Amino acid sequence: MESGEIETNERRVPETLEDAYELRDVSATPEEWNYYQEHVYRLRGKEYRSRGIRTDLSVGRREWRRASALRAEDAGAHRTWWGRLLGRRK
Protein backbone atom coordinates (compact mmCIF):
# COMPACT_ATOMS: atom_id res chain seq x y z
CA MET A 1 0.00 0.00 0.00
CA GLU A 2 1.35 3.40 -0.97
CA SER A 3 1.54 6.28 1.47
CA GLY A 4 -1.60 8.43 1.56
CA GLU A 5 -3.79 5.54 0.41
CA ILE A 6 -6.56 4.48 2.77
CA GLU A 7 -7.51 0.82 3.20
CA THR A 8 -11.19 -0.11 3.23
CA ASN A 9 -11.10 -1.04 6.91
CA GLU A 10 -9.35 2.25 7.79
CA ARG A 11 -12.03 4.57 6.43
CA ARG A 12 -12.93 7.36 8.75
CA VAL A 13 -16.48 8.18 9.71
CA PRO A 14 -16.75 11.95 9.27
CA GLU A 15 -18.48 13.83 12.06
CA THR A 16 -19.14 17.07 10.21
CA LEU A 17 -20.40 17.86 6.74
CA GLU A 18 -17.16 19.70 5.98
CA ASP A 19 -15.11 16.61 6.91
CA ALA A 20 -17.30 14.45 4.69
CA TYR A 21 -16.83 16.80 1.72
CA GLU A 22 -13.07 16.93 2.26
CA LEU A 23 -12.68 13.16 2.55
CA ARG A 24 -14.91 12.60 -0.48
CA ASP A 25 -12.91 15.05 -2.58
CA VAL A 26 -9.56 13.36 -1.82
CA SER A 27 -10.86 9.83 -2.35
CA ALA A 28 -8.57 7.56 -4.35
CA THR A 29 -11.17 5.10 -5.66
CA PRO A 30 -14.80 5.29 -6.81
CA GLU A 31 -15.82 2.98 -3.96
CA GLU A 32 -14.22 5.28 -1.42
CA TRP A 33 -15.87 8.31 -3.08
CA ASN A 34 -19.27 6.58 -2.82
CA TYR A 35 -18.64 5.72 0.83
CA TYR A 36 -18.00 9.35 1.74
CA GLN A 37 -20.81 10.62 -0.50
CA GLU A 38 -23.26 8.53 1.55
CA HIS A 39 -21.97 10.34 4.64
CA VAL A 40 -22.46 13.67 2.86
CA TYR A 41 -26.11 12.75 2.20
CA ARG A 42 -26.63 11.59 5.79
CA LEU A 43 -25.02 14.65 7.38
CA ARG A 44 -26.75 17.08 5.03
CA GLY A 45 -30.10 15.48 5.90
CA LYS A 46 -29.29 15.77 9.59
CA GLU A 47 -28.44 19.47 9.13
CA TYR A 48 -31.66 20.11 7.20
CA ARG A 49 -33.75 18.38 9.89
CA SER A 50 -32.08 20.46 12.60
CA ARG A 51 -33.14 23.60 10.71
CA GLY A 52 -36.68 22.30 10.30
CA ILE A 53 -36.36 21.87 6.53
CA ARG A 54 -38.41 18.99 5.19
CA THR A 55 -36.02 17.26 2.82
CA ASP A 56 -38.76 15.54 0.84
CA LEU A 57 -40.16 18.95 -0.11
CA SER A 58 -36.78 20.50 -0.89
CA VAL A 59 -35.79 17.54 -3.08
CA GLY A 60 -39.12 17.78 -4.91
CA ARG A 61 -38.67 21.50 -5.53
CA ARG A 62 -35.11 20.98 -6.77
CA GLU A 63 -36.20 18.24 -9.18
CA TRP A 64 -39.11 20.35 -10.42
CA ARG A 65 -36.78 23.32 -11.11
CA ARG A 66 -34.33 21.04 -12.91
CA ALA A 67 -37.06 19.54 -15.07
CA SER A 68 -38.45 23.00 -15.85
CA ALA A 69 -35.01 24.25 -16.85
CA LEU A 70 -34.49 21.27 -19.15
CA ARG A 71 -37.86 21.85 -20.80
CA ALA A 72 -37.16 25.54 -21.27
CA GLU A 73 -33.62 24.91 -22.54
CA ASP A 74 -34.56 22.57 -25.33
CA ALA A 75 -37.94 20.90 -25.24
CA GLY A 76 -37.33 18.74 -28.32
CA ALA A 77 -34.01 17.28 -27.20
CA HIS A 78 -35.47 15.73 -24.04
CA ARG A 79 -38.52 14.02 -25.47
CA THR A 80 -39.04 10.33 -24.95
CA TRP A 81 -38.14 7.90 -27.72
CA TRP A 82 -41.80 7.41 -28.64
CA GLY A 83 -42.29 11.17 -28.70
CA ARG A 84 -39.45 11.54 -31.16
CA LEU A 85 -40.71 8.62 -33.23
CA LEU A 86 -44.34 9.74 -33.41
CA GLY A 87 -43.62 13.46 -33.58
CA ARG A 88 -45.22 16.29 -31.68
CA ARG A 89 -48.68 15.97 -30.24
CA LYS A 90 -51.09 18.72 -31.15
N, C-alpha and C positions, 0 to 999 in steps of 0.2 A: 504494500500500500504506500502510495506517495504521500509526502507531507502535504497537509492542507485538505486531504481527502477524508470524508467522513464515512465510516462504516455504517451499515444499516442499523446495527444494534447500538450505535453511538449517537443516533439522532437526538437532538435536543427537543424538548417540548417548550416552545416559546410561551412566555407569560404575557407579553404585551403584543399589540398589533404591530408596532414598529419592529419588534424583534422578529415576528413572523415574516414581515415584508423583507427584512434584511437577509434572513436565512434563506428565504425562497429565491431572492435575487442572486445569491452566490452559490446556488445549488449546482452540483457537478453533473447530475444525471436527471433525466426526465422523471424517474420514480421519486427521487428526492424532492424535485420541484413540486410534484403532485402532493407529496406528504406535507410540505409546508404550506401549500395553497389551501389544503383542507383546514389547517390551523388558521389561516387568514380568514376563511369563511366563518369558522366557528367564533373567532374573536371579534370579527366585525358584527356578527349577529348579536353577540353578547353586549357590545357597545351600543348597538341600535336599541336593544331591549332596555338597557339602563337609561336611555334618553326617552323612552316611551314611544319609539318609532316602531310601527307594525311593519315588519319586514315583508310580509306577504303583499301588503299594499304598495310599498316602495318598489318591490321587484316588478309588480304588475304595471305600475306607472312607467318604470324604466323600459320595460319591454314594449309598452304601447308607444312611447316616444320613439323608440328605435324603429318599430314597424312603420310608424307614420313618416319618419324621415326617409326610410327606404322607398316608400310609396311615392313621396314627393320628389325624391331624387330621380328615379327612373321607373315609372310604373310598369313599363313593358318588359324590362329586364328581369323582373322578379316574379313574373307570372309562373303558374304551375305548368308542367309539361302539357297537360291537356288543354290549358288555356292558350298556350302557344300553338298547339296543333289545330285546335278548332277556331282560333281567332278570337277577336273581341266580341263580347256579348253586347247587345244593344239594349 
